[in-house]
């Protein structure tokens, strides 16, 4: 109303230009206010002021293709409100976000141009897209539709295409009746009045097209309004270019962010599937981020945050804690990477196995500034390895037991065969010996009777014939009588000896004693010595081995007699081999000394009762002896110090099984190199239950 009154004042004073300016401002304000009746009243009463400028110009105005100039040649532009233009320009320049810039630009344009509808069309990849629209009937700006103009029914496409092609502005005061676009379908159907379409150009490049319309009145967009839009469009072009760049950059950032998040999600999923966690430690900032899998591996809640150094060390198994600390200190001090395995101990006592790998990042001075590490849960693999190792150990133990059992069976079979052979020999010898022994007494009696008869003949016939004398002298009767009696005594002693040997052989075989029985241990030892007698005697220049018996008074011992005889055979055989081995070694040291041999090679056998429950048999020799290493292995299966083919390594192992496992006794050995060996057998007198 103030503009209208000022225009009337200047009109009365005949200052037409000033009156025209204020009247146009008044009309613009009424248009923004929506006072349609007042607009028609002004158009009717002051048409000479409102349409004079448009009558002197053409209905269609072509703008320059370059950036609009802020200098004008008419008197109207001198009256522009520069403060308003600057404020609007600053408002446009202050926005960098595309949707906010589009909304701000549309509001400012509609307010300053006096339009009822407006569209902002952006040029993207050679296509024109509607990105913003505003109507005076709505307070909200519709932005970022990206609607192609070809599918829109609210735009004059011929005008838009013309502006795009020529980069020139189009200003129509009465679009439906005047100008080159009266045949446009949209203009015809809506009988448009005022139309303004101007390009927004930056550095010769079309950025956008601004389309405004006012269908309430003719000539709504005056040249002065067009000049305002030209001024604003320069800043709008720059702001739009910046906003588009920012939007593209933001879109790329969002895409990269989404891509990074997708990769992080894939990495997290891969780490979850592989049970692989990752962590970092920045020595400068003291930051140490963990991956999600790190929390899962350590059974921690991510919402409670990661543990500090002390808390983490408490998660490690106490036996591995010091080792892990040293590795971490080493990489911090030297930068040397490490790959280690350690255990985690849960609060429930569950143990998990971890494989950790780290790598250090150094600065230009060679100092460690960051450490990156991975943690792999190898519990399943480790448990499988442990189970496999246990299975292998069990398999090896089973194999050893199988070999031991096999060797024992072989040895038992050998001893059984030997016993059968000995028993068979004893039986075969026993029959003729028994026959000889049973007939020896009557034979001796017959001889005595014959000798008695001879003495009687000599007494009865003191003077024998010459023939009898010759025969008596020939056979040396006196010597024959004397020697025959001695011969009969020798034959009796021989028969007794054979009978004793047969009894010893039968005692050694013990074929009828498969179960435990109370036996005389001394008989078993003596029988064994009898079997080995041929090895004890001097042979091929080797000294005879002397056996010293120091028998104590032993009770009968309940045991497996045949198995104990096997123990005595094995131990005595080893003692004999040791003595002969030492003899051979000593002979090699002084080959020229034919009389050099082991001084008094001997085997000493002692028996005694140690307490009321045990008897002790000690077999000692003065042979070569054994080192500590050999001594620690003598009872192991298949261990032997004899040359290949001379021993199986099973003898002492079988002895240990018989004495310890079968009888519940004890078997030990004391030895030193050059000092012989002493085996001690402790047997319970009665079997333990």
C-alpha positions as CSV (number, residue, x, y, z in Angstrom):
1,X,0.0,0.0,0.0
2,X,2.9,2.3,0.7
3,X,4.3,1.6,-2.8
4,X,0.9,2.4,-4.3
5,X,0.6,5.7,-2.4
6,X,4.1,6.7,-3.3
7,X,3.4,5.9,-7.0
8,X,0.2,8.1,-6.8
9,X,2.3,10.9,-5.2
10,X,5.0,10.8,-7.9
11,X,2.2,10.6,-10.6
12,X,0.6,13.8,-9.3
13,X,4.0,15.5,-9.5
14,X,4.4,14.1,-13.0
15,X,7.5,12.0,-12.2
16,X,6.4,9.1,-14.4
17,X,9.5,6.9,-14.0
18,X,9.4,6.9,-10.2
19,X,5.6,6.5,-10.2
20,X,6.0,3.5,-12.6
21,X,8.7,1.8,-10.3
22,X,6.6,2.1,-7.1
23,X,3.4,1.0,-8.9
24,X,5.2,-2.1,-10.2
25,X,6.5,-2.8,-6.7
26,X,3.0,-2.4,-5.3
27,X,1.6,-4.8,-8.0
28,X,4.3,-7.3,-7.1
29,X,3.5,-7.1,-3.4
30,X,-0.3,-7.5,-4.0
31,X,0.6,-10.5,-6.2
32,X,2.6,-12.1,-3.4
33,X,-0.2,-11.3,-1.0
34,X,-2.7,-13.0,-3.3
35,X,-4.9,-9.9,-3.7
36,X,-6.3,-10.8,-7.1
37,X,-9.1,-8.1,-7.2
38,X,-6.5,-5.5,-6.3
39,X,-4.3,-6.6,-9.1
40,X,-7.1,-6.3,-11.6
41,X,-7.9,-2.9,-10.3
42,X,-4.3,-1.7,-10.7
43,X,-4.1,-3.2,-14.2
44,X,-7.3,-1.3,-15.1
45,X,-6.5,2.1,-13.5
46,X,-2.7,2.3,-14.1
47,X,-2.2,0.2,-17.2
48,X,0.0,3.0,-18.6
49,X,2.4,2.5,-15.7
50,X,2.4,-1.3,-15.6
51,X,2.6,-2.1,-19.3
52,X,4.5,0.8,-20.8
53,X,7.8,-0.9,-20.6
54,X,6.5,-4.2,-22.1
55,X,4.8,-2.3,-25.0
56,X,8.2,-0.7,-25.9
57,X,9.8,-4.1,-26.0
58,X,9.1,-7.4,-27.8
59,X,7.2,-10.1,-26.1
60,X,10.1,-12.4,-26.4
61,X,13.4,-11.5,-24.9
62,X,16.6,-13.4,-25.7
63,X,19.3,-13.3,-23.1
64,X,23.0,-13.6,-23.6
65,X,24.5,-17.1,-23.5
66,X,27.2,-16.0,-21.2
67,X,26.9,-15.1,-17.5
68,X,24.4,-12.2,-16.9
69,X,25.9,-8.8,-16.4
70,X,24.9,-6.7,-13.3
71,X,25.0,-3.5,-15.4
72,X,21.7,-2.4,-17.1
73,X,20.8,0.3,-19.5
74,X,17.3,1.3,-18.3
75,X,16.3,3.5,-15.6
76,X,14.2,0.9,-13.8
77,X,17.1,-1.2,-12.7
78,X,18.7,1.8,-11.0
79,X,15.8,1.6,-8.5
80,X,16.4,-2.1,-7.7
81,X,16.5,-2.9,-4.0
82,X,20.2,-3.9,-3.9
83,X,20.0,-4.9,-0.3
84,X,17.3,-7.4,-1.1
85,X,19.3,-8.8,-4.0
86,X,22.4,-9.1,-1.8
87,X,20.5,-10.8,0.9
88,X,19.0,-13.3,-1.5
89,X,22.3,-13.9,-3.1
90,X,24.0,-14.5,0.2
91,X,21.2,-16.9,1.2
92,X,21.7,-18.9,-2.0
93,X,25.5,-18.8,-1.6
94,X,25.3,-20.1,2.0
95,X,23.8,-23.4,1.0
96,X,25.9,-26.3,-0.1
97,X,23.5,-29.2,0.3
98,X,21.6,-29.7,-2.9
99,X,18.1,-30.3,-1.6
100,X,18.3,-27.3,0.8
101,X,19.8,-25.1,-2.0
102,X,17.0,-26.1,-4.4
103,X,14.4,-25.3,-1.8
104,X,16.0,-22.0,-0.9
105,X,16.5,-21.0,-4.6
106,X,12.8,-21.8,-5.4
107,X,11.5,-19.8,-2.5
108,X,13.7,-16.7,-3.2
109,X,12.8,-16.9,-6.9
110,X,9.1,-17.1,-6.4
111,X,9.2,-14.2,-3.9
112,X,11.2,-11.9,-6.0
113,X,9.6,-12.7,-9.4
114,X,6.0,-12.7,-8.3
115,X,5.3,-16.2,-9.8
116,X,2.5,-18.5,-8.9
117,X,4.3,-21.7,-10.0
118,X,8.0,-22.5,-10.5
119,X,10.2,-25.3,-11.6
120,X,14.0,-25.8,-11.4
121,X,15.2,-28.2,-14.1
122,X,18.8,-29.6,-13.9
123,X,20.8,-30.8,-16.8
124,X,22.3,-34.3,-15.9
125,X,24.1,-36.5,-18.4
126,X,22.4,-34.8,-21.4
127,X,18.9,-35.1,-19.8
128,X,16.6,-32.5,-18.3
129,X,15.2,-33.5,-15.0
130,X,12.8,-31.7,-12.7
131,X,14.5,-31.4,-9.4
132,X,12.4,-28.7,-7.6
133,X,8.9,-27.3,-7.8
134,X,6.9,-24.8,-5.8
135,X,3.5,-23.2,-5.9
136,X,2.1,-20.3,-4.0
137,X,-0.7,-22.6,-2.9
138,X,1.9,-24.8,-1.1
139,X,4.5,-23.8,1.6
140,X,6.7,-26.8,0.9
141,X,9.2,-27.2,-2.0
142,X,9.2,-30.5,-3.7
143,X,12.9,-31.4,-4.4
144,X,15.0,-34.1,-5.9
145,X,12.2,-35.7,-7.9
146,X,14.5,-36.3,-10.9
147,X,11.5,-36.4,-13.1
148,X,12.2,-36.1,-16.8
149,X,10.4,-33.2,-18.5
150,X,9.0,-35.6,-21.2
151,X,6.8,-37.3,-18.7
152,X,5.6,-34.0,-17.0
153,X,2.3,-32.5,-18.0
154,X,2.9,-29.2,-16.1
155,X,5.5,-27.6,-18.4
156,X,5.6,-26.0,-21.8
157,X,8.2,-28.4,-23.4
158,X,8.8,-26.2,-26.4
159,X,9.8,-23.3,-24.2
160,X,12.1,-25.5,-22.1
161,X,13.7,-27.1,-25.2
162,X,14.3,-23.7,-26.8
163,X,16.1,-22.4,-23.7
164,X,18.2,-25.5,-23.5
165,X,19.1,-25.3,-27.1
166,X,19.9,-21.5,-27.3
167,X,20.8,-20.9,-23.6
168,X,18.7,-17.7,-23.9
169,X,15.9,-16.4,-21.7
170,X,12.2,-16.4,-22.7
171,X,9.9,-13.7,-21.3
172,X,6.2,-13.9,-22.3
173,X,3.7,-11.3,-21.1
174,X,0.6,-13.1,-22.6
175,X,1.9,-16.5,-23.6
176,X,-1.5,-17.8,-24.9
177,X,-2.0,-15.0,-27.4
178,X,1.4,-13.6,-28.2
179,X,4.9,-14.9,-29.1
180,X,6.3,-17.9,-30.8
181,X,5.0,-20.5,-28.3
182,X,1.2,-20.1,-28.6
183,X,0.8,-23.5,-30.1
184,X,2.5,-25.3,-27.2
185,X,-0.1,-27.9,-25.8
186,X,0.5,-26.9,-22.2
187,X,0.2,-23.1,-22.9
188,X,-2.9,-23.7,-25.0
189,X,-4.7,-25.9,-22.5
190,X,-3.9,-23.7,-19.5
191,X,-4.2,-20.3,-21.4
192,X,-1.0,-19.1,-19.8
193,X,-0.4,-15.5,-19.3
194,X,3.0,-14.6,-17.8
195,X,5.9,-17.0,-18.5
196,X,9.6,-16.6,-17.7
197,X,12.1,-19.3,-18.5
198,X,15.8,-18.5,-18.1
199,X,19.0,-20.6,-18.2
200,X,21.5,-20.8,-15.3
201,X,24.9,-20.9,-16.8
202,X,28.3,-21.2,-15.2
203,X,31.5,-20.8,-17.4
204,X,29.5,-21.4,-20.6
205,X,28.0,-24.6,-19.3
206,X,24.3,-25.1,-18.8
207,X,23.7,-26.0,-15.2
208,X,19.9,-25.6,-14.9
209,X,16.8,-24.0,-16.3
210,X,14.5,-21.9,-14.2
211,X,10.8,-21.9,-15.3
212,X,8.3,-19.5,-13.7
213,X,4.7,-18.8,-14.6
214,X,1.9,-16.5,-13.4
215,X,-1.6,-17.3,-14.8
216,X,-3.3,-14.6,-12.8
217,X,-2.3,-11.5,-14.8
218,X,-0.5,-10.5,-17.9
219,X,3.0,-9.0,-17.8
220,X,3.7,-10.2,-14.3
221,X,7.4,-10.6,-15.0
222,X,8.7,-7.2,-15.8
223,X,12.2,-6.5,-17.1
224,X,13.2,-5.3,-13.6
225,X,12.2,-8.7,-12.2
226,X,14.1,-10.3,-14.9
227,X,17.1,-8.3,-14.0
228,X,16.8,-9.4,-10.4
229,X,16.7,-13.0,-11.5
230,X,19.7,-12.4,-13.7
231,X,21.7,-11.2,-10.8
232,X,20.6,-14.1,-8.6
233,X,21.2,-16.6,-11.4
234,X,24.9,-15.8,-11.4
235,X,25.3,-16.8,-7.8
236,X,22.8,-19.6,-8.3
237,X,24.9,-21.1,-11.1
238,X,27.9,-21.2,-8.9
239,X,26.0,-22.5,-5.9
240,X,24.3,-25.2,-8.0
241,X,27.6,-26.3,-9.5
242,X,29.2,-26.5,-6.0
243,X,26.1,-28.3,-4.6
244,X,26.1,-30.8,-7.5
245,X,29.8,-31.5,-6.9
246,X,29.2,-31.8,-3.2
247,X,26.2,-34.1,-3.8
248,X,28.3,-36.2,-6.2
249,X,31.1,-36.3,-3.7
250,X,28.7,-37.1,-0.9
251,X,27.1,-39.8,-3.0
252,X,30.5,-41.3,-3.7
253,X,31.3,-41.0,0.0
254,X,28.1,-42.8,0.8
255,X,28.7,-45.4,-1.8
256,X,32.3,-45.9,-0.6
257,X,31.0,-46.0,3.0
258,X,28.4,-48.6,2.1
259,X,31.0,-50.5,0.2
260,X,33.3,-50.3,3.2
261,X,30.6,-51.3,5.5
262,X,29.8,-54.2,3.2
263,X,33.4,-55.2,3.1
264,X,33.6,-54.9,6.9
265,X,30.5,-57.0,7.2
266,X,32.0,-59.6,4.8
267,X,35.3,-59.4,6.7
268,X,33.5,-59.8,10.0
269,X,31.5,-62.8,8.6
270,X,34.6,-64.3,7.2
271,X,36.4,-63.8,10.6
272,X,33.4,-65.4,12.3
273,X,33.5,-68.4,10.0
274,X,37.3,-68.7,10.2
275,X,37.3,-67.9,14.0
276,X,39.9,-65.2,13.2
277,X,39.9,-62.0,15.1
278,X,42.0,-58.9,14.5
279,X,43.2,-56.0,16.7
280,X,45.4,-52.9,16.6
281,X,47.4,-51.0,19.2
282,X,48.5,-47.4,18.5
283,X,51.4,-46.6,20.8
284,X,51.0,-42.9,20.2
285,X,47.3,-42.5,20.9
286,X,47.0,-45.7,23.1
287,X,44.0,-46.7,21.1
288,X,43.4,-50.5,20.6
289,X,40.3,-51.4,18.6
290,X,39.1,-55.0,18.5
291,X,37.1,-56.8,15.8
292,X,33.8,-58.5,16.8
293,X,35.4,-61.9,16.4
294,X,38.0,-61.0,19.0
295,X,35.1,-60.6,21.6
296,X,33.6,-63.9,20.5
297,X,36.9,-65.8,20.7
298,X,37.6,-64.4,24.2
299,X,33.9,-65.0,25.3
300,X,33.5,-61.3,26.1
301,X,30.5,-59.0,25.7
302,X,31.2,-56.2,23.1
303,X,28.8,-53.8,25.0
304,X,31.1,-54.0,28.0
305,X,34.1,-52.8,26.1
306,X,37.4,-54.4,25.5
307,X,39.6,-55.4,28.5
308,X,42.7,-53.5,29.5
309,X,46.2,-55.0,29.4
310,X,46.0,-56.4,33.0
311,X,42.5,-57.8,32.4
312,X,43.5,-59.5,29.1
313,X,46.5,-61.1,30.8
314,X,44.2,-62.7,33.3
315,X,42.4,-64.4,30.4
316,X,45.6,-66.2,29.4
317,X,46.5,-69.6,31.0
318,X,48.8,-69.0,34.0
319,X,51.4,-71.3,32.5
320,X,51.5,-69.2,29.2
321,X,51.1,-65.7,30.7
322,X,54.8,-64.9,31.2
323,X,55.6,-66.2,27.7
324,X,53.0,-63.9,26.0
325,X,54.2,-60.9,28.0
326,X,57.8,-61.4,26.8
327,X,56.7,-61.7,23.2
328,X,54.6,-58.4,23.4
329,X,57.5,-56.6,25.1
330,X,59.9,-57.8,22.4
331,X,57.8,-56.5,19.5
332,X,57.3,-53.2,21.2
333,X,61.0,-52.8,21.9
334,X,62.5,-54.3,18.7
335,X,59.6,-54.4,16.1
336,X,60.2,-58.1,15.5
337,X,57.0,-59.9,14.5
338,X,56.0,-63.1,16.2
339,X,53.8,-66.2,15.7
340,X,53.0,-68.0,18.9
341,X,50.5,-70.4,20.3
342,X,49.0,-70.0,23.8
343,X,46.0,-71.0,25.8
344,X,43.0,-69.1,27.2
345,X,41.5,-70.2,30.5
346,X,37.8,-69.4,30.9
347,X,36.0,-68.8,34.2
348,X,34.4,-72.2,33.7
349,X,37.8,-73.9,33.5
350,X,37.5,-74.5,29.8
351,X,40.8,-74.2,27.9
352,X,40.9,-72.8,24.4
353,X,44.0,-72.8,22.1
354,X,45.0,-69.6,20.3
355,X,47.4,-69.0,17.4
356,X,48.5,-65.3,17.4
357,X,50.4,-63.4,14.7
358,X,51.6,-59.8,14.9
359,X,53.3,-57.2,12.8
360,X,54.7,-53.8,13.8
361,X,54.6,-50.5,11.9
362,X,57.7,-48.3,12.3
363,X,58.2,-44.6,11.8
364,X,61.1,-43.0,9.9
365,X,63.2,-43.3,13.0
366,X,62.6,-47.0,13.2
367,X,60.4,-46.7,16.3
368,X,57.3,-48.9,16.7
369,X,54.2,-46.7,16.4
370,X,51.5,-49.3,15.8
371,X,51.1,-53.0,16.2
372,X,48.6,-55.1,14.2
373,X,47.7,-58.6,15.2
374,X,45.4,-61.5,14.4
375,X,44.1,-64.2,16.7
376,X,43.0,-67.5,15.4
377,X,40.9,-70.0,17.5
378,X,42.6,-73.3,16.9
379,X,40.9,-75.2,19.7
380,X,39.2,-77.7,17.5
381,X,42.4,-78.4,15.6
382,X,44.5,-78.6,18.7
383,X,42.1,-81.0,20.4
384,X,42.1,-83.1,17.3
385,X,45.9,-83.1,17.4
386,X,45.9,-84.0,21.1
387,X,43.4,-86.8,20.5
388,X,45.5,-88.0,17.5
389,X,48.6,-87.9,19.7
390,X,46.9,-89.8,22.4
391,X,45.5,-92.3,19.9
392,X,49.0,-92.7,18.4
393,X,50.5,-93.1,21.9
394,X,47.8,-95.7,22.8
395,X,48.4,-97.4,19.5
396,X,52.2,-97.5,20.1
397,X,51.5,-98.8,23.6
398,X,49.1,-101.4,22.2
399,X,51.7,-102.3,19.6
400,X,54.4,-102.6,22.3
401,X,52.1,-104.8,24.4
402,X,51.3,-106.9,21.3
403,X,55.0,-107.3,20.6
404,X,55.7,-108.1,24.2
405,X,52.9,-110.6,24.3
406,X,54.1,-112.1,21.0
407,X,57.6,-112.3,22.3
408,X,56.4,-113.8,25.6
409,X,54.4,-116.3,23.6
410,X,57.4,-117.1,21.5
411,X,59.6,-117.4,24.6
412,X,57.0,-119.5,26.4
413,X,56.6,-121.7,23.4
414,X,60.4,-122.1,23.2
415,X,60.5,-122.9,26.9
416,X,57.6,-125.2,26.5
417,X,59.3,-126.9,23.6
418,X,62.5,-127.1,25.6
419,X,60.6,-128.5,28.6
420,X,59.0,-131.1,26.4
421,X,62.3,-132.0,24.9
422,X,63.9,-132.2,28.3
423,X,61.0,-134.2,29.7
424,X,61.1,-136.5,26.7
425,X,64.9,-137.0,27.1
426,X,64.5,-137.6,30.8
427,X,61.8,-140.1,30.2
428,X,63.7,-142.0,27.6
429,X,66.8,-142.1,29.8
430,X,64.9,-142.9,32.9
431,X,63.6,-146.2,31.5
432,X,66.9,-147.9,30.8
433,X,68.5,-146.3,33.8
434,X,65.7,-147.6,36.0
435,X,66.2,-151.0,34.4
436,X,70.0,-150.9,35.1
437,X,69.5,-149.5,38.6
438,X,66.9,-152.1,39.5
439,X,69.1,-155.0,38.2
440,X,72.3,-153.6,39.8
441,X,71.6,-155.0,43.3
442,X,71.0,-158.6,42.2
443,X,74.0,-158.4,39.7
444,X,76.2,-157.3,42.6
445,X,74.9,-160.2,44.7
446,X,75.6,-162.6,41.8
447,X,79.2,-161.4,41.5
448,X,79.7,-161.8,45.3
449,X,78.4,-165.3,45.1
450,X,80.7,-166.2,42.2
451,X,83.7,-164.8,44.0
452,X,82.7,-166.8,47.1
453,X,82.5,-169.9,45.0
454,X,85.9,-169.2,43.5
455,X,87.4,-168.8,47.0
456,X,85.7,-172.1,48.0
457,X,87.2,-174.0,45.1
458,X,90.7,-172.6,46.0
459,X,90.3,-173.8,49.5
460,X,89.0,-177.3,48.5
461,X,91.5,-177.9,45.8
462,X,94.7,-176.2,46.8
463,X,96.6,-177.9,44.0
464,X,94.9,-177.1,40.8
465,X,95.9,-178.5,37.5
466,X,98.4,-176.9,35.2
467,X,95.7,-175.7,32.9
468,X,93.8,-173.9,35.7
469,X,97.0,-172.4,36.9
470,X,97.8,-171.1,33.3
471,X,94.3,-169.6,33.0
472,X,94.5,-168.0,36.5
473,X,97.7,-166.4,35.6
474,X,96.5,-165.3,32.2
475,X,93.4,-163.5,33.5
476,X,95.2,-162.2,36.7
477,X,92.5,-163.6,38.9
478,X,93.5,-161.6,42.0
479,X,93.4,-158.2,40.1
480,X,90.1,-159.2,38.4
481,X,88.5,-160.0,41.7
482,X,89.7,-156.8,43.3
483,X,88.9,-154.6,40.2
484,X,85.5,-156.2,39.6
485,X,84.3,-155.0,43.0
486,X,85.6,-151.5,42.3
487,X,84.0,-151.6,38.8
488,X,80.6,-152.5,40.3
489,X,80.9,-149.6,42.8
490,X,81.7,-147.2,39.9
491,X,78.8,-148.5,37.9
492,X,76.5,-147.9,40.9
493,X,77.8,-144.3,41.3
494,X,77.3,-143.7,37.6
495,X,73.7,-145.0,37.7
496,X,73.0,-142.8,40.7
497,X,74.4,-139.8,38.8
498,X,72.2,-140.5,35.8
499,X,69.2,-140.9,38.0
500,X,70.0,-137.5,39.7
501,X,70.3,-135.8,36.3
502,X,67.0,-137.3,35.1
503,X,65.3,-136.0,38.2
504,X,66.8,-132.5,37.7
505,X,65.6,-132.5,34.1
506,X,62.1,-133.5,35.1
507,X,62.2,-130.8,37.8
508,X,63.2,-128.1,35.3
509,X,60.5,-129.0,32.8
510,X,57.7,-128.9,35.3
511,X,55.2,-129.9,32.6
512,X,52.6,-131.0,35.2
513,X,52.8,-127.7,37.1
514,X,50.9,-125.1,35.0
515,X,49.3,-123.6,38.2
516,X,50.9,-122.1,41.1
517,X,52.4,-124.6,43.5
518,X,54.6,-124.5,46.6
519,X,58.1,-125.4,45.3
520,X,61.7,-125.5,46.5
521,X,63.5,-122.5,44.9
522,X,66.9,-124.2,45.4
523,X,65.8,-127.1,43.2
524,X,64.9,-124.8,40.4
525,X,68.2,-123.0,40.6
526,X,70.2,-126.3,40.7
527,X,68.2,-127.7,37.8
528,X,69.0,-124.6,35.8
529,X,72.7,-124.8,36.6
530,X,72.6,-128.4,35.5
531,X,71.1,-127.4,32.2
532,X,73.8,-124.7,31.7
533,X,76.7,-126.8,33.0
534,X,78.2,-127.2,29.6
535,X,78.6,-123.4,29.4
536,X,80.2,-123.1,32.8
537,X,83.0,-125.4,32.0
538,X,86.3,-124.4,30.5
539,X,86.2,-124.5,26.7
540,X,88.7,-123.3,24.0
541,X,91.1,-121.9,26.5
542,X,88.4,-120.0,28.4
543,X,88.5,-120.3,32.2
544,X,85.8,-122.3,33.9
545,X,83.2,-120.2,35.6
546,X,82.9,-120.9,39.2
547,X,79.5,-121.0,40.8
548,X,79.3,-120.0,44.4
549,X,76.1,-121.0,46.2
550,X,75.2,-119.3,49.4
551,X,71.8,-120.8,50.1
552,X,69.8,-119.7,53.1
553,X,67.1,-121.7,54.7
554,X,64.0,-120.9,52.5
555,X,60.5,-122.1,53.0
556,X,58.5,-123.5,50.0
557,X,57.5,-120.6,47.7
558,X,54.1,-120.7,45.9
559,X,54.8,-119.7,42.3
560,X,54.8,-120.7,38.7
561,X,57.8,-123.0,38.9
562,X,58.4,-123.3,35.1
563,X,58.3,-119.5,34.7
564,X,60.7,-119.0,37.6
565,X,63.0,-121.5,36.0
566,X,62.8,-119.4,32.8
567,X,63.8,-116.3,34.9
568,X,66.9,-118.2,36.3
569,X,67.9,-119.4,32.8
570,X,67.7,-115.8,31.4
571,X,69.6,-114.1,34.2
572,X,72.3,-116.8,34.4
573,X,72.7,-116.9,30.7
574,X,73.3,-113.1,30.7
575,X,75.8,-113.5,33.5
576,X,77.7,-116.2,31.5
577,X,77.7,-114.0,28.4
578,X,79.0,-111.0,30.4
579,X,81.9,-113.0,31.8
580,X,82.8,-114.4,28.4
581,X,82.5,-110.9,26.8
582,X,84.9,-109.5,29.4
583,X,87.3,-112.4,28.8
584,X,87.3,-111.8,25.1
585,X,87.9,-108.0,25.6
586,X,90.8,-108.6,28.0
587,X,92.3,-111.2,25.7
588,X,92.3,-108.6,22.9
589,X,94.1,-106.1,25.1
590,X,97.1,-108.5,25.7
591,X,97.0,-111.0,22.8
592,X,100.5,-112.3,23.5
593,X,99.7,-113.3,27.1
594,X,98.2,-116.8,26.7
595,X,97.6,-117.0,30.4
596,X,95.7,-113.7,30.6
597,X,92.0,-114.2,31.5
598,X,89.4,-112.9,33.8
599,X,90.7,-113.5,37.3
600,X,88.4,-116.0,39.0
601,X,85.3,-115.6,36.8
602,X,82.5,-116.5,39.1
603,X,78.8,-116.3,39.6
604,X,77.5,-116.0,43.2
605,X,74.0,-117.1,44.0
606,X,72.6,-116.1,47.4
607,X,69.2,-116.8,48.9
608,X,67.6,-115.5,52.1
609,X,64.3,-114.6,53.7
610,X,64.1,-110.8,53.9
611,X,61.0,-110.7,56.1
612,X,58.1,-112.9,56.8
613,X,56.5,-112.3,53.4
614,X,59.4,-112.3,50.9
615,X,62.4,-114.4,49.8
616,X,65.3,-112.8,48.0
617,X,67.4,-114.4,45.3
618,X,70.6,-112.6,44.3
619,X,72.6,-113.5,41.2
620,X,75.9,-111.6,40.9
621,X,78.8,-111.9,38.5
622,X,82.1,-110.1,38.1
623,X,81.7,-109.6,34.4
624,X,81.9,-106.4,32.2
625,X,79.1,-104.5,34.0
626,X,76.8,-101.9,32.5
627,X,76.7,-98.1,32.2
628,X,73.8,-96.0,33.7
629,X,72.3,-95.5,30.2
630,X,72.3,-99.2,29.5
631,X,71.1,-100.0,33.0
632,X,68.0,-97.8,32.6
633,X,66.9,-99.7,29.5
634,X,67.7,-103.4,30.3
635,X,64.1,-104.2,31.1
636,X,62.7,-102.5,27.9
637,X,61.4,-104.9,25.3
638,X,63.8,-105.5,22.3
639,X,66.7,-103.7,24.0
640,X,70.0,-105.6,23.7
641,X,73.7,-104.8,23.8
642,X,74.6,-108.0,22.1
643,X,75.6,-108.2,18.4
644,X,72.9,-108.6,15.7
645,X,71.7,-112.2,15.7
646,X,73.0,-113.0,19.2
647,X,70.0,-111.8,21.2
648,X,66.4,-110.7,20.8
649,X,66.3,-108.2,23.7
650,X,63.4,-110.0,25.2
651,X,65.0,-112.1,28.0
652,X,65.1,-109.5,30.8
653,X,61.8,-108.0,29.7
654,X,60.1,-111.4,30.1
655,X,61.9,-111.8,33.5
656,X,60.4,-108.5,34.6
657,X,56.9,-109.5,33.5
658,X,57.1,-112.9,35.2
659,X,58.5,-111.5,38.5
660,X,56.6,-108.2,38.8
661,X,53.4,-108.7,36.8
662,X,52.8,-112.4,37.3
663,X,54.1,-112.9,40.8
664,X,53.8,-109.4,42.3
665,X,57.5,-109.4,43.2
666,X,60.4,-107.0,42.5
667,X,63.3,-107.3,40.0
668,X,66.2,-104.8,40.2
669,X,69.8,-104.6,39.0
670,X,72.9,-102.9,40.4
671,X,75.8,-102.5,38.0
672,X,78.7,-100.3,36.9
673,X,81.2,-100.6,34.1
674,X,83.9,-103.1,35.0
675,X,82.3,-104.1,38.3
676,X,79.9,-106.8,37.2
677,X,76.2,-106.9,37.7
678,X,73.9,-108.0,40.6
679,X,70.3,-109.0,39.9
680,X,68.0,-109.1,43.0
681,X,64.7,-111.0,42.8
682,X,62.2,-110.5,45.6
683,X,59.3,-113.1,45.5
684,X,56.4,-113.2,47.9
685,X,56.3,-116.5,49.7
686,X,52.6,-116.7,49.1
687,X,50.7,-115.0,46.2
688,X,49.1,-111.7,47.0
689,X,45.4,-111.4,46.6
